[in-house]
């Protein structure tokens, strides 16, 4: 899958934390509230943002299996601050090929952040099938849904964002990505297999003071538009220049659309307590 730098993940984490849906998060936590310990698998964990967001809110003992294919990010995730009651195992897994291995063993809840918009339709189907076969709930936070509002408006905004959204559908390592349609497709797929789904919009709200985040997004969007080949390079450069001037003047703000969802089966399997929760899957 496409990698993300630790610097970018650190930059976006406060915006993710502010945007997360309380309603969706509480539904996810309620599904494991009666378990002690609770076994959680975090797919594509990055530096451990999901652990940091959820672990302090779980009152019981926890075992976290943090899964990623980036060893550098995994090392940072393993060092994350966490409550004493949380035991953490960082496990290198290539989710493109070994999703099933990541879900083996004792699991009560599957979590992920900013992953679904990167995956393909066949991979999403695999995730749904594997969750359903194991009767596992899924909490998927912060899937980009294609909505971007930039203020003040610029005549080229629509063309740039359209190019960005088209670029989001290109291969990110899992095959042609679902991009902005990911959350809607996941909601529909889990509903089809009999899951109850809670969802809510969880937009990033980025103010004039958030200059570093705005510059990072603008540069990323300009690069994506250039890779996609539209609009013309001169138009992209001119747009980026105008928008950067607005940021520097403290006149720019952004809203970037995301969706949180929690999907649970009507009857959930509980992790096999006879297994040692201190043991992570041995096969990679």
Protein Blocks (a to p, Z undefined) as FASTA:
>chain_A
ZZddfklmmmmmmmmmmmpcfklmmmmmmmmmmgccdddddehklnommmmmmmmmpmbd
cddddddfbfklmmmmmmpccdfklccddddddfklmmmmmmgcjdfbdcdehklmmpcf
klmmmmmmmmmmnopacddehiaehiacdddddfklmmmmmmmmmmmmmcehiapaekjm
lmmmmmmmmmmnopacddddddddddfklmmlmmmmmmmmmmmmmmnopacfklmmmmmm
mmmmmmmnopaccdddddddddddfbdcdddfkbcfkbccfbZZ
